[in-house]
Amino acid sequence: MKMKKVSSMLLVAAMALSLTACGGSGGGSTDEANATGEASNEAASSDGAVNLTIWSPTDKEAVEAWWTEKLAQWNKEHPEIQVSREAIDRSDSYAYENKITTAVTSNDLPDIFYVDGPTVSYYAANNIIVPISDYFSEEDLSDFVDSTVAQCTYNGELYAISSTESSVALYYNKNYLTDCGVDVADIDSRTIDNPLTWSELAEIAQKCTTDSYVGTHIIMDHGEGLSYALEPMFISNGKDFISDDGAVAEGYINSKESVETAEYLANMIANGYANIDPIQDEFLNGACATMLGGSWDVSILEGSAEFDWGVTYYPVSDTTKKAVSPCGDWSAAVSKDCQNVDAAGEFLKWLTNTENTATYAAAIAKPATRNSSYQEEAMAEYQAGPRAMFVEQLQNTAVPRPRTPSYSVFSTKYAEAMTNIFSEAASSHSVDTAYIQSEFDGVVAAFQEDYDMYYAN
């Protein structure tokens, strides 16, 4: 493998990915969490304890409080391994990614740092993170949803581990659908084995496009959200973005099946059933009747929606009826600069145990990665209702984004291509198959150039 110019490419990789795809991360005060960790760290140094440092993005107050409590607990129970955390504010553009980039080039990474799921392969291929397979037995990993283990694995080795997941499904405004003559009871009754098909979704979108609102919302953003939320449609129609080994895009993203998938999506835009611009809170504000939305939207709608709403399983291709759903979230990895990998591995195993996974997932309001965590009181809300549906998807139909070190290049070019395809459809009110093919051929060329230059054997 030819090593990349890591300092520049790492930032490109990070900038290509968006927190939107995993539900976002809010800012919050980190002084208390940092003070607790740092005080324990300094006190233990003179006693010969191993000192570990974690970097992760800041989050909402409940999550920061969780970190404070858990680090205090660990440090009290493990005087031989003291852990501190630096919470880095991501509201300042790419401050977190910039800090990692600088640390990579200066060989000054923390012992543990958090990475977004699709970037695990990049960090692993460039030897920025190290394998942690030795610290998680087969029995341990069997308790995690398959998609989490797959996303965190590269070349047969586990390189990261996560406590939380995310997913996407179809939300629907029951009031609007009823007004437009859609059988809401039928949608309510759908199961994971009988989800809505693309043609059924298109029919609903057509019926529910009025002078006051559009029929659906399919664009989260014009960045990583396009790959994250829409990849399952491509897989359901018979072709993933990239080959299973992460090395080939030719015949995948530019295949006949992929072009057909893009045609279907572009027709939603061309026919005016969906807006090309990713309007914030479009569904919440009553500007669309249905929405491909994230698992994180449940709590938002529960707290703010002034209409009757429901959520059902991710739609499937009429051709294959194969159920596929999005997934992925931030994961903890051990850096190349860690001086005591055994201590870091021991800490991560504790950090992601059943109880800690449950309480962290509850604090951040995301599905847990461990199946056993749903038996904990903290995850009681996930036993029924919309949250349970997302868990069912994660346990049965979730497929991680492509595991390839060239993912950021692919994702960036794919987002550009889809944006161009949607823009052309919006302006011409038609779908040009040859144009889609040309755009996807360009994605293949960009991906293959990067992969062949830096990672091909």
C-alpha positions as a Markdown table, in Angstrom:
| # | Residue | x | y | z |
|---|---|---|---|---|
| 1 | Met | 0.0 | 0.0 | 0.0 |
| 2 | Lys | 1.3 | 3.5 | -0.9 |
| 3 | Met | 0.9 | 5.8 | 2.1 |
| 4 | Lys | -1.1 | 8.9 | 1.5 |
| 5 | Lys | -0.1 | 12.4 | 2.4 |
| 6 | Val | -2.0 | 12.0 | 5.6 |
| 7 | Ser | -2.0 | 15.6 | 6.9 |
| 8 | Ser | -3.9 | 16.9 | 3.9 |
| 9 | Met | -6.0 | 13.9 | 3.1 |
| 10 | Leu | -7.2 | 13.4 | 6.7 |
| 11 | Leu | -8.8 | 16.8 | 6.7 |
| 12 | Val | -10.4 | 16.2 | 3.3 |
| 13 | Ala | -11.8 | 12.9 | 4.6 |
| 14 | Ala | -13.2 | 14.6 | 7.7 |
| 15 | Met | -14.7 | 17.5 | 5.8 |
| 16 | Ala | -16.5 | 15.1 | 3.4 |
| 17 | Leu | -18.5 | 13.6 | 6.2 |
| 18 | Ser | -21.3 | 15.3 | 8.1 |
| 19 | Leu | -22.6 | 15.0 | 11.6 |
| 20 | Thr | -26.1 | 15.3 | 10.0 |
| 21 | Ala | -25.8 | 11.7 | 8.9 |
| 22 | Cys | -25.6 | 10.5 | 12.4 |
| 23 | Gly | -28.0 | 12.8 | 14.1 |
| 24 | Gly | -25.8 | 15.7 | 14.9 |
| 25 | Ser | -23.9 | 16.7 | 18.0 |
| 26 | Gly | -24.8 | 19.6 | 20.1 |
| 27 | Gly | -22.4 | 21.9 | 21.9 |
| 28 | Gly | -22.2 | 21.8 | 25.6 |
| 29 | Ser | -20.2 | 22.9 | 28.6 |
| 30 | Thr | -17.2 | 20.5 | 29.1 |
| 31 | Asp | -15.5 | 22.2 | 32.0 |
| 32 | Glu | -16.8 | 19.8 | 34.6 |
| 33 | Ala | -16.0 | 16.7 | 32.6 |
| 34 | Asn | -12.5 | 18.0 | 31.9 |
| 35 | Ala | -11.8 | 19.1 | 35.4 |
| 36 | Thr | -12.8 | 15.7 | 36.8 |
| 37 | Gly | -10.7 | 13.8 | 34.4 |
| 38 | Glu | -7.6 | 16.0 | 34.6 |
| 39 | Ala | -7.6 | 16.1 | 38.4 |
| 40 | Ser | -7.6 | 12.3 | 38.5 |
| 41 | Asn | -4.9 | 12.2 | 35.9 |
| 42 | Glu | -2.6 | 14.5 | 37.7 |
| 43 | Ala | -3.1 | 12.8 | 41.1 |
| 44 | Ala | -2.3 | 9.4 | 39.7 |
| 45 | Ser | 0.8 | 10.4 | 37.8 |
| 46 | Ser | 3.1 | 10.4 | 40.8 |
| 47 | Asp | 1.9 | 6.9 | 41.7 |
| 48 | Gly | 3.0 | 5.3 | 38.5 |
| 49 | Ala | -0.5 | 4.9 | 37.1 |
| 50 | Val | -1.1 | 4.6 | 33.3 |
| 51 | Asn | -2.7 | 7.8 | 32.1 |
| 52 | Leu | -5.0 | 7.7 | 29.1 |
| 53 | Thr | -6.5 | 10.7 | 27.3 |
| 54 | Ile | -9.7 | 10.7 | 25.1 |
| 55 | Trp | -10.7 | 13.2 | 22.5 |
| 56 | Ser | -14.3 | 13.4 | 21.4 |
| 57 | Pro | -16.6 | 16.1 | 20.1 |
| 58 | Thr | -18.7 | 18.1 | 22.6 |
| 59 | Asp | -22.3 | 17.2 | 23.0 |
| 60 | Lys | -25.4 | 18.2 | 24.8 |
| 61 | Glu | -25.5 | 18.7 | 28.6 |
| 62 | Ala | -26.8 | 15.2 | 29.4 |
| 63 | Val | -24.0 | 13.6 | 27.5 |
| 64 | Glu | -21.3 | 15.7 | 29.1 |
| 65 | Ala | -22.8 | 14.9 | 32.5 |
| 66 | Trp | -22.6 | 11.2 | 31.5 |
| 67 | Trp | -18.9 | 11.5 | 30.7 |
| 68 | Thr | -18.2 | 13.3 | 34.0 |
| 69 | Glu | -19.9 | 10.6 | 36.0 |
| 70 | Lys | -18.4 | 7.6 | 34.1 |
| 71 | Leu | -14.8 | 8.9 | 34.2 |
| 72 | Ala | -15.1 | 9.6 | 37.9 |
| 73 | Gln | -16.4 | 6.1 | 38.4 |
| 74 | Trp | -13.6 | 4.5 | 36.3 |
| 75 | Asn | -10.9 | 6.5 | 37.9 |
| 76 | Lys | -12.1 | 5.6 | 41.4 |
| 77 | Glu | -12.3 | 1.9 | 40.7 |
| 78 | His | -9.1 | 1.7 | 38.6 |
| 79 | Pro | -6.3 | 3.7 | 40.3 |
| 80 | Glu | -3.8 | 1.9 | 38.1 |
| 81 | Ile | -5.4 | 3.3 | 34.9 |
| 82 | Gln | -6.5 | 7.0 | 35.0 |
| 83 | Val | -8.5 | 8.4 | 32.1 |
| 84 | Ser | -9.2 | 12.1 | 31.2 |
| 85 | Arg | -11.2 | 13.5 | 28.3 |
| 86 | Glu | -10.8 | 16.6 | 26.2 |
| 87 | Ala | -14.2 | 17.5 | 24.7 |
| 88 | Ile | -13.6 | 19.5 | 21.5 |
| 89 | Asp | -16.3 | 21.9 | 20.2 |
| 90 | Arg | -17.3 | 21.1 | 16.7 |
| 91 | Ser | -19.4 | 24.3 | 16.2 |
| 92 | Asp | -16.3 | 26.1 | 15.1 |
| 93 | Ser | -16.2 | 24.7 | 11.6 |
| 94 | Tyr | -13.8 | 21.7 | 11.5 |
| 95 | Ala | -12.0 | 22.4 | 14.8 |
| 96 | Tyr | -12.1 | 18.7 | 15.8 |
| 97 | Glu | -10.8 | 17.4 | 12.5 |
| 98 | Asn | -8.2 | 20.1 | 12.4 |
| 99 | Lys | -6.9 | 19.1 | 15.8 |
| 100 | Ile | -6.7 | 15.4 | 14.7 |
| 101 | Thr | -4.9 | 16.4 | 11.5 |
| 102 | Thr | -2.3 | 18.4 | 13.4 |
| 103 | Ala | -1.8 | 15.6 | 16.0 |
| 104 | Val | -1.3 | 13.0 | 13.2 |
| 105 | Thr | 1.5 | 14.9 | 11.6 |
| 106 | Ser | 3.2 | 15.7 | 15.0 |
| 107 | Asn | 2.7 | 12.2 | 16.4 |
| 108 | Asp | 0.8 | 13.6 | 19.3 |
| 109 | Leu | -2.6 | 11.9 | 19.0 |
| 110 | Pro | -4.5 | 11.1 | 22.3 |
| 111 | Asp | -4.6 | 7.5 | 23.3 |
| 112 | Ile | -8.3 | 7.2 | 22.3 |
| 113 | Phe | -10.3 | 9.4 | 19.9 |
| 114 | Tyr | -13.7 | 9.2 | 18.3 |
| 115 | Val | -14.1 | 8.9 | 14.5 |
| 116 | Asp | -17.3 | 8.8 | 12.3 |
| 117 | Gly | -18.1 | 5.2 | 11.2 |
| 118 | Pro | -17.3 | 5.5 | 7.5 |
| 119 | Thr | -13.8 | 6.9 | 8.2 |
| 120 | Val | -12.7 | 3.8 | 10.2 |
| 121 | Ser | -11.3 | 2.2 | 7.1 |
| 122 | Tyr | -9.3 | 5.3 | 6.2 |
| 123 | Tyr | -7.7 | 5.6 | 9.6 |
| 124 | Ala | -6.9 | 1.9 | 9.7 |
| 125 | Ala | -5.5 | 1.7 | 6.2 |
| 126 | Asn | -3.2 | 4.7 | 7.0 |
| 127 | Asn | -2.1 | 3.2 | 10.3 |
| 128 | Ile | -3.5 | 6.1 | 12.3 |
| 129 | Ile | -5.4 | 3.7 | 14.6 |
| 130 | Val | -4.5 | 0.2 | 15.8 |
| 131 | Pro | -6.5 | -3.1 | 16.0 |
| 132 | Ile | -8.5 | -3.7 | 19.2 |
| 133 | Ser | -9.7 | -7.2 | 18.3 |
| 134 | Asp | -7.8 | -8.8 | 21.3 |
| 135 | Tyr | -10.0 | -6.9 | 23.7 |
| 136 | Phe | -13.4 | -8.0 | 22.4 |
| 137 | Ser | -14.2 | -11.7 | 22.3 |
| 138 | Glu | -16.5 | -13.3 | 19.8 |
| 139 | Glu | -19.1 | -13.5 | 22.6 |
| 140 | Asp | -18.7 | -9.8 | 23.2 |
| 141 | Leu | -19.1 | -8.9 | 19.6 |
| 142 | Ser | -22.1 | -11.1 | 19.1 |
| 143 | Asp | -24.0 | -8.8 | 21.4 |
| 144 | Phe | -23.4 | -5.8 | 19.1 |
| 145 | Val | -25.6 | -5.3 | 16.1 |
| 146 | Asp | -23.9 | -6.7 | 13.0 |
| 147 | Ser | -23.7 | -3.3 | 11.2 |
| 148 | Thr | -21.7 | -1.8 | 14.1 |
| 149 | Val | -19.1 | -4.6 | 14.0 |
| 150 | Ala | -18.9 | -4.5 | 10.2 |
| 151 | Gln | -18.4 | -0.7 | 10.1 |
| 152 | Cys | -15.7 | -0.9 | 12.7 |
| 153 | Thr | -13.8 | -3.7 | 11.0 |
| 154 | Tyr | -11.1 | -3.4 | 8.3 |
| 155 | Asn | -9.2 | -6.3 | 6.7 |
| 156 | Gly | -10.6 | -8.7 | 9.3 |
| 157 | Glu | -9.5 | -6.7 | 12.3 |
| 158 | Leu | -11.7 | -4.6 | 14.7 |
| 159 | Tyr | -10.3 | -1.1 | 14.8 |
| 160 | Ala | -13.1 | 0.8 | 16.6 |
| 161 | Ile | -16.1 | 0.3 | 18.8 |
| 162 | Ser | -19.3 | 2.3 | 19.3 |
| 163 | Ser | -22.1 | 2.5 | 21.9 |
| 164 | Thr | -24.7 | 4.1 | 19.6 |
| 165 | Glu | -26.2 | 3.7 | 16.2 |
| 166 | Ser | -28.5 | 5.6 | 13.9 |
| 167 | Ser | -31.0 | 4.7 | 11.2 |
| 168 | Val | -33.5 | 6.3 | 8.7 |
| 169 | Ala | -37.1 | 5.4 | 8.0 |
| 170 | Leu | -40.2 | 7.0 | 6.4 |
| 171 | Tyr | -42.1 | 9.5 | 8.6 |
| 172 | Tyr | -45.6 | 10.4 | 7.6 |
| 173 | Asn | -48.1 | 13.1 | 8.5 |
| 174 | Lys | -51.3 | 11.2 | 9.2 |
| 175 | Asn | -53.5 | 14.3 | 8.9 |
| 176 | Tyr | -52.1 | 15.2 | 5.4 |
| 177 | Leu | -52.3 | 11.6 | 4.2 |
| 178 | Thr | -55.9 | 11.2 | 5.3 |
| 179 | Asp | -56.8 | 14.5 | 3.6 |
| 180 | Cys | -55.2 | 13.3 | 0.4 |
| 181 | Gly | -57.0 | 10.0 | 0.3 |
| 182 | Val | -54.1 | 7.8 | 1.4 |
| 183 | Asp | -54.9 | 4.7 | 3.5 |
| 184 | Val | -53.1 | 5.5 | 6.7 |
| 185 | Ala | -54.3 | 2.3 | 8.4 |
| 186 | Asp | -52.4 | 0.3 | 5.7 |
| 187 | Ile | -49.2 | 2.2 | 6.3 |
| 188 | Asp | -49.6 | 1.8 | 10.1 |
| 189 | Ser | -49.9 | -1.9 | 9.7 |
| 190 | Arg | -46.7 | -2.4 | 7.6 |
| 191 | Thr | -44.0 | -4.7 | 9.0 |
| 192 | Ile | -40.4 | -5.2 | 8.4 |
| 193 | Asp | -41.3 | -8.1 | 6.0 |
| 194 | Asn | -43.9 | -5.9 | 4.2 |
| 195 | Pro | -42.5 | -2.4 | 3.9 |
| 196 | Leu | -43.7 | 0.2 | 1.4 |
| 197 | Thr | -42.3 | -0.2 | -2.1 |
| 198 | Trp | -40.9 | 2.6 | -4.2 |
| 199 | Ser | -44.0 | 2.7 | -6.4 |
| 200 | Glu | -46.2 | 2.9 | -3.3 |
| 201 | Leu | -44.1 | 5.8 | -2.0 |
| 202 | Ala | -44.2 | 7.6 | -5.3 |
| 203 | Glu | -48.0 | 7.2 | -5.4 |
| 204 | Ile | -48.3 | 8.6 | -1.9 |
| 205 | Ala | -45.9 | 11.5 | -2.8 |
| 206 | Gln | -48.0 | 12.3 | -5.9 |
| 207 | Lys | -51.3 | 12.3 | -4.0 |
| 208 | Cys | -49.9 | 14.4 | -1.2 |
| 209 | Thr | -48.3 | 17.1 | -3.3 |
| 210 | Thr | -50.5 | 20.1 | -3.0 |
| 211 | Asp | -50.3 | 23.9 | -3.2 |
| 212 | Ser | -49.5 | 23.9 | 0.5 |
| 213 | Tyr | -46.9 | 21.1 | 0.8 |
| 214 | Val | -44.9 | 18.6 | -1.2 |
| 215 | Gly | -45.4 | 14.9 | -1.0 |
| 216 | Thr | -42.0 | 13.9 | 0.4 |
| 217 | His | -38.6 | 14.9 | 1.7 |
| 218 | Ile | -35.6 | 12.8 | 0.4 |
| 219 | Ile | -32.6 | 15.1 | 0.7 |
| 220 | Met | -31.1 | 15.5 | 4.1 |
| 221 | Asp | -28.3 | 17.7 | 2.8 |
| 222 | His | -26.1 | 18.0 | -0.2 |
| 223 | Gly | -23.1 | 16.3 | 1.5 |
| 224 | Glu | -22.8 | 13.0 | 3.4 |
| 225 | Gly | -26.5 | 12.9 | 4.1 |
| 226 | Leu | -27.0 | 11.8 | 0.4 |
| 227 | Ser | -24.8 | 8.7 | 0.8 |
| 228 | Tyr | -26.0 | 7.9 | 4.3 |
| 229 | Ala | -29.8 | 8.2 | 3.7 |
| 230 | Leu | -30.0 | 7.0 | 0.1 |
| 231 | Glu | -27.5 | 4.1 | -0.2 |
| 232 | Pro | -30.0 | 1.5 | 0.9 |
| 233 | Met | -32.1 | 2.3 | -2.2 |
| 234 | Phe | -29.2 | 1.4 | -4.4 |
| 235 | Ile | -28.6 | -1.8 | -2.5 |
| 236 | Ser | -32.3 | -2.7 | -2.5 |
| 237 | Asn | -32.3 | -2.3 | -6.3 |
| 238 | Gly | -29.4 | -4.8 | -6.7 |
| 239 | Lys | -26.2 | -2.8 | -6.6 |
| 240 | Asp | -24.2 | -1.2 | -3.8 |
| 241 | Phe | -22.0 | 1.8 | -4.4 |
| 242 | Ile | -18.7 | -0.1 | -4.3 |
| 243 | Ser | -17.6 | -3.8 | -4.3 |
| 244 | Asp | -17.6 | -5.7 | -1.0 |
| 245 | Asp | -13.8 | -5.5 | -0.8 |
| 246 | Gly | -13.9 | -1.7 | -1.1 |
| 247 | Ala | -11.6 | -1.7 | -4.2 |
| 248 | Val | -13.9 | -1.3 | -7.2 |
| 249 | Ala | -16.6 | 1.2 | -8.2 |
| 250 | Glu | -16.9 | 0.2 | -11.9 |
| 251 | Gly | -20.0 | -1.8 | -12.4 |
| 252 | Tyr | -21.5 | -0.7 | -9.1 |
| 253 | Ile | -22.3 | 3.0 | -8.8 |
| 254 | Asn | -22.4 | 3.3 | -12.6 |
| 255 | Ser | -24.4 | 0.1 | -13.1 |
| 256 | Lys | -27.7 | -0.2 | -14.8 |
| 257 | Glu | -29.3 | -0.8 | -11.4 |
| 258 | Ser | -27.8 | 2.3 | -9.9 |
| 259 | Val | -28.8 | 4.5 | -12.8 |
| 260 | Glu | -32.4 | 3.2 | -12.4 |
| 261 | Thr | -32.3 | 4.1 | -8.7 |
| 262 | Ala | -31.1 | 7.6 | -9.4 |
| 263 | Glu | -33.8 | 7.9 | -12.0 |
| 264 | Tyr | -36.5 | 7.0 | -9.5 |
| 265 | Leu | -35.2 | 9.6 | -7.0 |
| 266 | Ala | -34.7 | 12.3 | -9.6 |
| 267 | Asn | -38.3 | 11.8 | -10.8 |
| 268 | Met | -39.4 | 12.8 | -7.3 |
| 269 | Ile | -37.7 | 16.1 | -7.9 |
| 270 | Ala | -38.7 | 16.5 | -11.6 |
| 271 | Asn | -42.3 | 15.9 | -10.8 |
| 272 | Gly | -42.3 | 18.4 | -7.9 |
| 273 | Tyr | -43.1 | 15.8 | -5.3 |
| 274 | Ala | -40.0 | 16.8 | -3.3 |
| 275 | Asn | -37.9 | 19.9 | -2.9 |
| 276 | Ile | -34.3 | 19.9 | -4.2 |
| 277 | Asp | -33.2 | 22.2 | -1.3 |
| 278 | Pro | -32.8 | 20.4 | 2.1 |
| 279 | Ile | -35.2 | 22.6 | 4.1 |
| 280 | Gln | -34.6 | 22.4 | 7.8 |
| 281 | Asp | -37.6 | 21.0 | 9.8 |
| 282 | Glu | -39.6 | 20.7 | 6.6 |
| 283 | Phe | -41.6 | 17.8 | 8.0 |
| 284 | Leu | -42.0 | 19.3 | 11.5 |
| 285 | Asn | -43.2 | 22.6 | 10.0 |
| 286 | Gly | -45.8 | 20.9 | 7.8 |
| 287 | Ala | -44.1 | 21.6 | 4.5 |
| 288 | Cys | -44.1 | 18.0 | 3.4 |
| 289 | Ala | -46.3 | 15.0 | 3.9 |
| 290 | Thr | -43.7 | 12.3 | 4.3 |
| 291 | Met | -40.0 | 12.3 | 5.0 |
| 292 | Leu | -37.0 | 10.0 | 4.9 |
| 293 | Gly | -35.8 | 11.0 | 8.4 |
| 294 | Gly | -33.4 | 9.9 | 11.0 |
| 295 | Ser | -33.9 | 8.0 | 14.3 |
| 296 | Trp | -33.0 | 11.2 | 16.1 |
| 297 | Asp | -36.2 | 12.9 | 14.7 |
| 298 | Val | -38.4 | 10.8 | 17.0 |
| 299 | Ser | -37.6 | 12.9 | 20.1 |
| 300 | Ile | -37.9 | 16.2 | 18.1 |
| 301 | Leu | -41.4 | 15.2 | 16.8 |
| 302 | Glu | -42.5 | 14.0 | 20.2 |
| 303 | Gly | -41.7 | 17.3 | 21.7 |
| 304 | Ser | -42.7 | 19.7 | 19.0 |
| 305 | Ala | -45.1 | 18.2 | 16.4 |
| 306 | Glu | -48.6 | 19.7 | 16.4 |
| 307 | Phe | -50.0 | 16.9 | 14.2 |
| 308 | Asp | -50.6 | 13.2 | 14.2 |
| 309 | Trp | -47.5 | 11.4 | 12.8 |
| 310 | Gly | -46.2 | 7.9 | 12.3 |
| 311 | Val | -43.0 | 6.3 | 11.1 |
| 312 | Thr | -42.6 | 3.1 | 9.0 |
| 313 | Tyr | -39.8 | 1.0 | 7.6 |
| 314 | Tyr | -37.4 | 2.1 | 4.9 |
| 315 | Pro | -39.0 | 1.6 | 1.4 |
| 316 | Val | -37.8 | -1.2 | -0.8 |
| 317 | Ser | -37.3 | -1.7 | -4.6 |
| 318 | Asp | -40.3 | -3.1 | -6.4 |
| 319 | Thr | -37.9 | -5.4 | -8.3 |
| 320 | Thr | -36.2 | -7.1 | -5.4 |
| 321 | Lys | -38.3 | -6.3 | -2.3 |
| 322 | Lys | -35.0 | -6.5 | -0.4 |
| 323 | Ala | -35.2 | -4.6 | 2.9 |
| 324 | Val | -32.1 | -2.4 | 3.6 |
| 325 | Ser | -31.7 | 0.5 | 6.0 |
| 326 | Pro | -29.0 | 3.1 | 6.9 |
| 327 | Cys | -26.8 | 2.9 | 9.9 |
| 328 | Gly | -23.6 | 4.3 | 11.5 |
| 329 | Asp | -22.3 | 6.6 | 14.2 |
| 330 | Trp | -19.2 | 7.8 | 16.0 |
| 331 | Ser | -16.9 | 5.1 | 17.3 |
| 332 | Ala | -13.9 | 5.1 | 19.7 |
| 333 | Ala | -10.5 | 4.0 | 18.4 |
| 334 | Val | -7.0 | 3.6 | 19.8 |
| 335 | Ser | -4.4 | 5.8 | 18.2 |
| 336 | Lys | -1.0 | 4.9 | 16.8 |
| 337 | Asp | 0.5 | 7.1 | 19.5 |
| 338 | Cys | -1.0 | 5.2 | 22.4 |
| 339 | Gln | 1.8 | 3.9 | 24.7 |
| 340 | Asn | -0.3 | 1.4 | 26.5 |
| 341 | Val | -2.8 | -0.3 | 24.1 |
| 342 | Asp | -3.7 | -2.9 | 26.7 |
| 343 | Ala | -4.9 | -0.3 | 29.1 |
| 344 | Ala | -6.8 | 1.5 | 26.4 |
| 345 | Gly | -8.4 | -1.8 | 25.3 |
| 346 | Glu | -9.4 | -2.6 | 28.8 |
| 347 | Phe | -11.0 | 0.8 | 29.3 |
| 348 | Leu | -12.9 | 0.6 | 26.0 |
| 349 | Lys | -14.3 | -2.8 | 26.9 |
| 350 | Trp | -15.6 | -1.3 | 30.1 |
| 351 | Leu | -16.9 | 1.8 | 28.4 |
| 352 | Thr | -19.0 | -0.2 | 26.0 |
| 353 | Asn | -20.3 | -2.8 | 28.4 |
| 354 | Thr | -24.1 | -3.4 | 28.5 |
| 355 | Glu | -24.9 | -0.9 | 31.3 |
| 356 | Asn | -22.7 | 1.9 | 30.0 |
| 357 | Thr | -23.9 | 1.5 | 26.5 |
| 358 | Ala | -27.5 | 1.7 | 27.7 |
| 359 | Thr | -27.0 | 4.8 | 29.8 |
| 360 | Tyr | -24.9 | 6.6 | 27.1 |
| 361 | Ala | -27.4 | 5.8 | 24.4 |
| 362 | Ala | -30.2 | 7.1 | 26.6 |
| 363 | Ala | -28.3 | 10.3 | 27.4 |
| 364 | Ile | -27.6 | 11.0 | 23.7 |
| 365 | Ala | -31.0 | 9.8 | 22.6 |
| 366 | Lys | -29.8 | 7.3 | 20.0 |
| 367 | Pro | -30.3 | 3.5 | 19.6 |
| 368 | Ala | -27.8 | 1.3 | 21.5 |
| 369 | Thr | -25.3 | -0.9 | 19.6 |
| 370 | Arg | -25.6 | -3.8 | 22.2 |
| 371 | Asn | -28.7 | -6.0 | 22.0 |
| 372 | Ser | -28.4 | -6.7 | 25.8 |
| 373 | Ser | -28.6 | -2.9 | 26.5 |
| 374 | Tyr | -32.3 | -2.9 | 25.6 |
| 375 | Gln | -33.0 | -4.9 | 28.7 |
| 376 | Glu | -31.7 | -2.1 | 30.8 |
| 377 | Glu | -34.1 | 0.4 | 32.4 |
| 378 | Ala | -32.3 | 3.3 | 30.7 |
| 379 | Met | -33.5 | 1.9 | 27.3 |
| 380 | Ala | -37.2 | 1.3 | 28.3 |
| 381 | Glu | -38.4 | 3.8 | 25.7 |
| 382 | Tyr | -37.1 | 1.5 | 23.0 |
| 383 | Gln | -39.3 | -1.5 | 23.9 |
| 384 | Ala | -42.3 | -0.2 | 21.9 |
| 385 | Gly | -43.4 | 2.5 | 19.5 |
| 386 | Pro | -41.2 | 4.4 | 16.9 |
| 387 | Arg | -37.9 | 3.7 | 18.7 |
| 388 | Ala | -38.6 | 0.0 | 18.7 |
| 389 | Met | -39.1 | 0.1 | 15.0 |
| 390 | Phe | -35.7 | 1.7 | 14.5 |
| 391 | Val | -34.1 | -1.0 | 16.7 |
| 392 | Glu | -35.8 | -3.7 | 14.6 |
| 393 | Gln | -34.3 | -2.2 | 11.5 |
| 394 | Leu | -30.8 | -2.0 | 13.0 |
| 395 | Gln | -31.1 | -5.6 | 14.1 |
| 396 | Asn | -32.3 | -7.0 | 10.8 |
| 397 | Thr | -31.8 | -4.8 | 7.7 |
| 398 | Ala | -29.0 | -2.3 | 8.5 |
| 399 | Val | -26.0 | -2.1 | 6.1 |
| 400 | Pro | -23.0 | 0.1 | 6.8 |
| 401 | Arg | -21.6 | 2.5 | 4.2 |
| 402 | Pro | -18.8 | 1.1 | 2.1 |
| 403 | Arg | -15.7 | 0.0 | 4.0 |
| 404 | Thr | -12.9 | 1.5 | 1.9 |
| 405 | Pro | -10.1 | 3.9 | 2.7 |
| 406 | Ser | -11.2 | 5.9 | -0.4 |
| 407 | Tyr | -14.7 | 6.5 | 1.0 |
| 408 | Ser | -14.3 | 10.2 | 1.5 |
| 409 | Val | -13.4 | 10.7 | -2.2 |
| 410 | Phe | -16.3 | 8.5 | -3.2 |
| 411 | Ser | -18.8 | 10.3 | -0.9 |
| 412 | Thr | -17.8 | 13.7 | -2.0 |
| 413 | Lys | -18.0 | 12.9 | -5.8 |
| 414 | Tyr | -21.3 | 11.0 | -5.3 |
| 415 | Ala | -22.8 | 14.0 | -3.4 |
| 416 | Glu | -21.7 | 16.3 | -6.2 |
| 417 | Ala | -23.2 | 13.9 | -8.8 |
| 418 | Met | -26.5 | 13.5 | -7.1 |
| 419 | Thr | -26.8 | 17.2 | -6.6 |
| 420 | Asn | -26.1 | 17.8 | -10.3 |
| 421 | Ile | -28.7 | 15.1 | -11.2 |
| 422 | Phe | -31.3 | 16.6 | -8.9 |
| 423 | Ser | -30.6 | 20.1 | -10.2 |
| 424 | Glu | -30.9 | 19.0 | -13.8 |
| 425 | Ala | -34.2 | 17.3 | -13.0 |
| 426 | Ala | -35.5 | 20.3 | -11.1 |
| 427 | Ser | -34.7 | 22.7 | -14.0 |
| 428 | Ser | -35.9 | 20.6 | -16.9 |
| 429 | His | -38.8 | 18.8 | -15.1 |
| 430 | Ser | -37.5 | 15.6 | -16.7 |
| 431 | Val | -34.9 | 12.9 | -16.0 |
| 432 | Asp | -32.0 | 12.4 | -18.4 |
| 433 | Thr | -30.7 | 8.9 | -18.2 |
| 434 | Ala | -27.6 | 9.6 | -20.2 |
| 435 | Tyr | -26.7 | 12.5 | -17.9 |
| 436 | Ile | -27.0 | 10.2 | -14.8 |
| 437 | Gln | -24.8 | 7.7 | -16.4 |
| 438 | Ser | -22.2 | 10.3 | -17.2 |
| 439 | Glu | -22.2 | 11.7 | -13.7 |
| 440 | Phe | -21.8 | 8.2 | -12.2 |
| 441 | Asp | -19.0 | 7.4 | -14.6 |
| 442 | Gly | -17.3 | 10.5 | -13.2 |
| 443 | Val | -17.7 | 9.2 | -9.6 |
| 444 | Val | -16.1 | 5.9 | -10.7 |
| 445 | Ala | -13.1 | 7.6 | -12.2 |
| 446 | Ala | -12.5 | 9.8 | -9.2 |
| 447 | Phe | -12.8 | 6.9 | -6.7 |
| 448 | Gln | -10.7 | 4.5 | -8.8 |
| 449 | Glu | -7.9 | 7.0 | -9.3 |
| 450 | Asp | -7.6 | 7.6 | -5.5 |
| 451 | Tyr | -7.9 | 3.9 | -4.5 |
| 452 | Asp | -5.4 | 2.7 | -7.2 |
| 453 | Met | -2.9 | 5.4 | -6.4 |
| 454 | Tyr | -2.8 | 4.9 | -2.6 |
| 455 | Tyr | -4.3 | 1.6 | -1.6 |
| 456 | Ala | -4.1 | -1.0 | -4.4 |
| 457 | Asn | -1.6 | -3.8 | -3.9 |
